[in-house]
């Protein structure tokens, strides 16, 4: 391999893969990325859970070839140099790098040892606008678990239902749940549920936010592929059973409270100053026309606040994790939100005017 490439082009592509390259792996090859140059040139990186492949545009290709290059070290070098960068391999073991009067020599690895890009057989294809898919991920990812021992909860569920032409994304950590639907055209009659790792979904957001394009998704039993412009993003799916989210979303909660969203957020923030040191627990005492929010911590003190609400039912008291409520309220966008309740310990539903988006929060014992 012998190429010349603009520093800015190389820096951008290397920057894209830094969070995917595995820096603490016991497999040294995963700390490297694969560069392939020739008639078409691209780089790819993986941590075995997530993989990315994107094109690079050398200013000159004197000789094509493949090489596994240390991702972090080359990134650090390119950040510091100026002008075009020349890259010339010495077999499969070394790479010479030149820029201006600077020169470097990096130890590399055999490209044949780099994990192969899998073929997605028996897949379902979906097309969706990048802005819509980004919204669906952002509105559910906050509810997914982060380090739960039930590893399937540290993820998002993609549920494809051809019978109703619906694509649903769900996040839950067992204490709260967020689900959003969209209508899609599917050339299949096969229902699929696949589990996307949280880290992969978070990485995918970065590429969806760059520009408004049509995303081509291919969802297979073991992998999902997302083609976003000229970038291909691959995810290894989690094996396991995701909770039956449709059973969790309450239907027919009779107590309905309409609250001004901003007032609710401000009140929760004020009161949770006291509760934040422990479990973020707040108590909500609901009576006709009034919501009282309070918190008590024997080591610090107590706090209470009141806001006017549209509610005409019987009085009820509930406990919640204030952070869960705030996360859901920040995901909603309309001026008024609806809180649907039943009993003090049954699932509650928080939503705004959108029928395609639901937030479920489990109350706490108080």
C-alpha positions as CSV (number, residue, x, y, z in Angstrom):
1,X,0.0,0.0,0.0
2,X,1.3,3.4,-0.9
3,X,-1.1,6.4,-0.8
4,X,-1.3,10.2,-0.2
5,X,-4.3,11.5,1.6
6,X,-5.4,14.9,3.0
7,X,-4.9,15.3,6.7
8,X,-8.4,16.6,7.2
9,X,-10.0,13.6,5.4
10,X,-7.9,11.1,7.3
11,X,-8.6,12.8,10.6
12,X,-12.3,12.8,10.1
13,X,-12.5,9.1,9.3
14,X,-10.2,8.2,12.2
15,X,-12.3,10.3,14.6
16,X,-15.4,8.4,13.5
17,X,-14.0,5.1,14.7
18,X,-12.3,6.0,17.9
19,X,-15.3,5.1,20.2
20,X,-15.8,1.8,18.4
21,X,-12.2,0.6,18.5
22,X,-11.7,-1.6,21.5
23,X,-9.0,0.0,23.7
24,X,-9.0,-2.5,26.6
25,X,-9.4,-5.7,24.7
26,X,-7.4,-8.9,25.2
27,X,-7.4,-9.2,21.4
28,X,-4.8,-6.7,20.1
29,X,-6.4,-6.8,16.6
30,X,-9.5,-5.0,17.9
31,X,-7.3,-2.0,18.8
32,X,-6.5,-1.7,15.1
33,X,-8.6,-0.8,12.0
34,X,-8.5,-2.2,8.6
35,X,-7.5,0.1,5.7
36,X,-8.2,-1.1,2.2
37,X,-7.0,0.9,-0.8
38,X,-7.4,0.4,-4.5
39,X,-10.2,1.1,-7.0
40,X,-12.4,1.8,-3.9
41,X,-10.9,2.6,-0.6
42,X,-12.4,2.3,2.9
43,X,-11.6,1.8,6.5
44,X,-13.4,-0.5,9.0
45,X,-13.3,-1.0,12.7
46,X,-15.0,-3.3,15.2
47,X,-15.2,-4.3,18.9
48,X,-17.1,-7.5,17.8
49,X,-20.4,-6.0,19.0
50,X,-20.4,-3.0,16.7
51,X,-18.6,-2.5,13.4
52,X,-18.4,0.4,11.0
53,X,-17.2,0.7,7.4
54,X,-16.8,4.0,5.6
55,X,-15.0,5.2,2.5
56,X,-11.9,7.2,2.4
57,X,-10.8,9.4,-0.5
58,X,-7.0,9.4,-1.0
59,X,-5.6,12.2,-3.1
60,X,-3.4,9.6,-4.8
61,X,-3.2,5.8,-4.8
62,X,0.3,4.8,-6.0
63,X,-0.3,1.2,-4.9
64,X,-3.4,-0.4,-3.4
65,X,-3.4,-2.9,-0.5
66,X,-4.7,-3.8,2.9
67,X,-3.2,-3.2,6.3
68,X,-4.3,-3.4,10.0
69,X,-3.2,-0.1,11.6
70,X,-3.2,0.9,15.3
71,X,-6.2,3.2,15.5
72,X,-5.5,5.3,18.5
73,X,-1.8,5.9,17.7
74,X,-2.4,6.9,14.1
75,X,-5.2,9.3,15.2
76,X,-2.9,11.0,17.7
77,X,-0.2,11.3,15.0
78,X,-2.6,12.8,12.4
79,X,-3.9,15.3,14.9
80,X,-0.4,16.8,15.3
81,X,0.9,16.9,11.7
82,X,0.2,19.4,9.0
83,X,-0.4,19.0,5.2
84,X,-1.1,15.9,3.2
85,X,-0.1,12.5,4.8
86,X,1.8,9.9,2.9
87,X,1.3,6.2,4.0
88,X,3.5,3.4,2.7
89,X,3.4,-0.1,4.0
90,X,6.5,-2.3,4.5
91,X,5.0,-5.8,4.1
92,X,2.3,-6.4,6.6
93,X,4.3,-5.5,9.7
94,X,5.1,-1.8,9.3
95,X,3.7,1.5,8.0
96,X,5.7,4.5,7.2
97,X,3.9,7.8,7.6
98,X,5.2,11.2,6.3
99,X,3.8,14.7,6.6
100,X,5.8,17.8,5.9
101,X,9.2,17.2,7.6
102,X,7.8,14.7,10.1
103,X,8.1,10.9,9.7
104,X,6.8,8.0,11.7
105,X,7.0,4.2,11.6
106,X,4.2,2.2,13.1
107,X,4.0,-1.6,13.8
108,X,0.9,-3.1,12.2
109,X,-0.9,-6.4,12.1
110,X,-1.8,-8.9,9.4
111,X,-5.0,-7.8,7.7
112,X,-6.0,-11.4,7.2
113,X,-6.5,-11.6,11.0
114,X,-9.1,-8.8,11.1
115,X,-12.7,-10.0,11.8
116,X,-14.6,-10.6,8.6
117,X,-17.7,-8.6,7.7
118,X,-20.6,-11.1,7.9
119,X,-23.2,-11.6,5.2
120,X,-26.7,-11.0,6.3
121,X,-28.8,-13.9,5.2
122,X,-32.6,-14.2,5.7
123,X,-32.9,-10.5,6.5
124,X,-35.8,-8.0,6.5
125,X,-35.2,-4.7,4.7
126,X,-36.6,-1.4,6.0
127,X,-36.2,2.2,4.7
128,X,-36.6,5.1,7.0
129,X,-35.5,8.7,7.2
130,X,-32.4,9.2,9.4
131,X,-34.2,12.0,11.4
132,X,-37.1,9.7,12.3
133,X,-34.8,6.8,13.3
134,X,-32.7,9.2,15.4
135,X,-35.8,10.4,17.2
136,X,-37.0,6.9,17.9
137,X,-33.6,5.9,19.4
138,X,-33.2,9.1,21.5
139,X,-36.8,8.9,22.9
140,X,-36.2,5.3,24.1
141,X,-32.5,5.0,24.9
142,X,-32.7,6.9,28.2
143,X,-35.1,4.2,29.6
144,X,-32.8,1.3,28.8
145,X,-30.6,-0.2,31.5
146,X,-26.9,0.6,31.7
147,X,-25.3,-2.2,33.8
148,X,-28.2,-4.4,34.7
149,X,-27.3,-8.1,35.4
150,X,-30.3,-8.9,33.1
151,X,-28.2,-8.1,30.0
152,X,-31.2,-8.0,27.6
153,X,-32.3,-4.8,29.5
154,X,-29.1,-3.0,28.6
155,X,-30.4,-2.6,25.1
156,X,-33.2,-1.5,22.8
157,X,-35.9,-3.7,21.2
158,X,-36.7,-3.4,17.5
159,X,-40.1,-4.9,16.9
160,X,-41.2,-5.3,13.2
161,X,-44.9,-6.2,12.7
162,X,-45.8,-6.5,9.0
163,X,-49.5,-7.3,9.8
164,X,-50.1,-3.7,11.0
165,X,-47.1,-2.1,9.1
166,X,-45.5,-1.0,12.4
167,X,-41.9,-0.6,13.5
168,X,-41.6,-0.1,17.3
169,X,-38.5,0.8,19.3
170,X,-38.6,0.0,23.1
171,X,-36.2,0.7,26.0
172,X,-36.7,-0.5,29.5
173,X,-34.7,-1.1,32.7
174,X,-37.5,-2.9,34.5
175,X,-38.5,0.3,36.5
176,X,-39.5,2.4,33.5
177,X,-40.3,1.9,29.8
178,X,-40.4,4.1,26.7
179,X,-41.9,2.9,23.4
180,X,-42.4,4.7,20.1
181,X,-44.1,3.5,16.9
182,X,-43.8,4.4,13.2
183,X,-45.6,3.2,10.1
184,X,-43.3,1.4,7.6
185,X,-43.8,-0.5,4.3
186,X,-42.4,-4.1,4.6
187,X,-42.0,-6.6,1.8
188,X,-42.4,-9.5,4.2
189,X,-45.1,-11.1,6.4
190,X,-42.6,-12.2,9.0
191,X,-42.7,-10.6,12.5
192,X,-39.3,-10.0,14.1
193,X,-38.1,-8.9,17.5
194,X,-34.3,-8.1,17.7
195,X,-32.3,-6.7,20.6
196,X,-29.8,-3.9,19.9
197,X,-27.0,-3.3,22.5
198,X,-27.2,0.1,24.2
199,X,-23.6,1.0,23.2
200,X,-24.4,0.2,19.5
201,X,-27.5,2.3,19.6
202,X,-25.7,5.2,21.2
203,X,-22.9,5.0,18.5
204,X,-25.5,4.8,15.7
205,X,-27.0,8.1,16.9
206,X,-23.7,10.0,15.9
207,X,-24.0,9.0,12.3
208,X,-27.8,9.6,12.1
209,X,-27.3,13.1,13.3
210,X,-24.9,14.2,10.6
211,X,-27.3,14.7,7.7
212,X,-30.9,13.9,6.7
213,X,-30.8,10.9,4.4
214,X,-32.7,7.6,3.9
215,X,-31.4,4.8,6.1
216,X,-31.5,1.3,4.6
217,X,-31.8,-1.2,7.4
218,X,-31.3,-4.9,7.0
219,X,-32.3,-6.9,10.0
220,X,-31.2,-10.6,10.2
221,X,-31.4,-13.1,13.0
222,X,-27.9,-12.4,14.3
223,X,-27.0,-8.9,12.9
224,X,-28.5,-5.6,11.9
225,X,-27.0,-3.4,9.2
226,X,-27.7,0.4,8.8
227,X,-26.5,2.1,5.6
228,X,-26.4,5.8,6.2
229,X,-25.2,7.7,3.1
230,X,-21.8,6.2,2.4
231,X,-21.3,4.7,5.9
232,X,-22.3,1.1,6.8
233,X,-22.9,0.4,10.4
234,X,-23.2,-3.2,11.7
235,X,-24.6,-4.4,15.0
236,X,-24.3,-7.9,16.5
237,X,-27.7,-8.6,18.1
238,X,-28.1,-9.8,21.7
239,X,-29.5,-13.3,22.1
240,X,-32.2,-13.6,24.7
241,X,-35.8,-12.8,25.5
242,X,-36.8,-9.2,25.9
243,X,-39.7,-8.4,28.4
244,X,-43.2,-8.4,26.9
245,X,-43.5,-4.6,26.8
246,X,-47.1,-4.7,25.5
247,X,-48.1,-6.3,28.7
248,X,-46.4,-3.6,30.7
249,X,-48.0,-0.6,29.0
250,X,-51.2,-0.1,31.1
251,X,-54.6,0.2,29.3
252,X,-57.5,1.9,30.9
253,X,-55.9,3.7,33.8
254,X,-58.9,5.7,35.1
255,X,-57.3,8.5,37.0
256,X,-56.2,11.1,34.4
257,X,-54.2,14.2,35.4
258,X,-53.3,17.0,33.0
259,X,-50.2,19.0,34.0
260,X,-48.2,21.8,32.5
261,X,-44.9,20.1,31.6
262,X,-42.5,23.0,32.5
263,X,-44.2,23.6,35.9
264,X,-44.0,19.8,36.6
265,X,-40.3,19.8,35.7
266,X,-39.4,22.8,37.8
267,X,-41.3,21.5,40.8
268,X,-39.6,18.1,40.7
269,X,-36.2,19.7,40.4
270,X,-36.8,21.9,43.4
271,X,-38.0,19.1,45.6
272,X,-35.5,16.5,44.5
273,X,-32.6,18.7,45.8
274,X,-33.4,17.0,49.2
275,X,-34.0,13.5,47.8
276,X,-31.0,13.4,45.5
277,X,-28.6,12.1,48.1
278,X,-30.5,8.8,48.5
279,X,-32.9,7.2,46.1
280,X,-34.3,10.3,44.3
281,X,-37.6,9.4,45.9
282,X,-40.4,11.9,45.9
283,X,-44.0,11.6,47.2
284,X,-46.9,12.9,45.1
285,X,-50.2,13.7,46.9
286,X,-52.9,14.2,44.3
287,X,-56.2,15.8,45.1
288,X,-58.8,17.6,42.9
289,X,-57.1,20.5,41.2
290,X,-53.8,20.2,43.2
291,X,-50.6,18.1,43.1
292,X,-48.3,18.3,46.2
293,X,-44.7,17.0,45.6
294,X,-42.6,16.3,48.7
295,X,-39.3,14.7,49.8
296,X,-37.8,13.9,53.1
297,X,-34.3,12.9,54.1
298,X,-33.6,12.5,57.9
299,X,-30.0,13.5,57.4
300,X,-30.7,16.7,55.5
301,X,-34.3,17.9,55.8
302,X,-37.5,18.0,53.8
303,X,-39.1,19.9,51.0
304,X,-42.5,20.3,49.4
305,X,-44.0,22.2,46.5
306,X,-47.5,22.5,45.0
307,X,-48.7,22.9,41.4
308,X,-52.2,23.3,40.0
309,X,-53.4,20.4,37.9
310,X,-56.5,19.4,35.9
311,X,-57.8,16.5,38.0
312,X,-61.2,15.7,39.4
313,X,-60.8,12.2,40.8
314,X,-60.3,10.9,44.4
315,X,-57.3,11.7,46.4
316,X,-54.3,9.4,46.0
317,X,-50.7,9.3,47.1
318,X,-47.8,7.7,45.2
319,X,-44.0,7.6,45.3
320,X,-41.6,7.9,42.3
321,X,-38.0,8.2,41.5
322,X,-37.8,11.9,40.5
323,X,-35.0,11.2,37.9
324,X,-37.3,8.8,36.1
325,X,-40.0,11.3,35.9
326,X,-37.7,14.1,34.8
327,X,-36.1,11.9,32.0
328,X,-39.6,11.1,30.7
329,X,-40.8,14.7,30.9
330,X,-37.7,15.9,29.0
331,X,-38.4,13.5,26.3
332,X,-42.0,14.9,25.9
333,X,-42.4,18.1,23.9
334,X,-45.9,19.5,24.3
335,X,-47.0,22.2,26.8
336,X,-49.4,19.8,28.5
337,X,-48.7,16.3,29.6
338,X,-51.1,13.6,30.7
339,X,-50.4,11.4,33.7
340,X,-52.6,8.3,33.8
341,X,-52.8,6.5,37.1
342,X,-54.7,3.6,38.7
343,X,-53.4,2.4,42.1
344,X,-50.4,3.5,44.2
345,X,-48.2,0.6,43.0
346,X,-49.5,-0.1,39.5
347,X,-47.8,1.1,36.3
348,X,-48.4,4.7,35.4
349,X,-48.5,6.1,31.9
350,X,-47.0,9.5,31.0
351,X,-47.7,11.0,27.6
352,X,-48.4,14.1,25.6
353,X,-50.7,14.5,22.6
354,X,-48.7,12.0,20.5
355,X,-50.4,8.6,20.3
356,X,-47.2,6.9,19.0
357,X,-45.1,7.6,22.1
358,X,-45.7,6.2,25.6
359,X,-43.6,6.5,28.8
360,X,-44.4,4.0,31.6
361,X,-43.0,4.5,35.1
362,X,-43.4,2.1,38.1
363,X,-44.2,3.8,41.4
364,X,-42.1,3.2,44.5
365,X,-43.3,2.2,48.0
366,X,-43.5,5.2,50.3
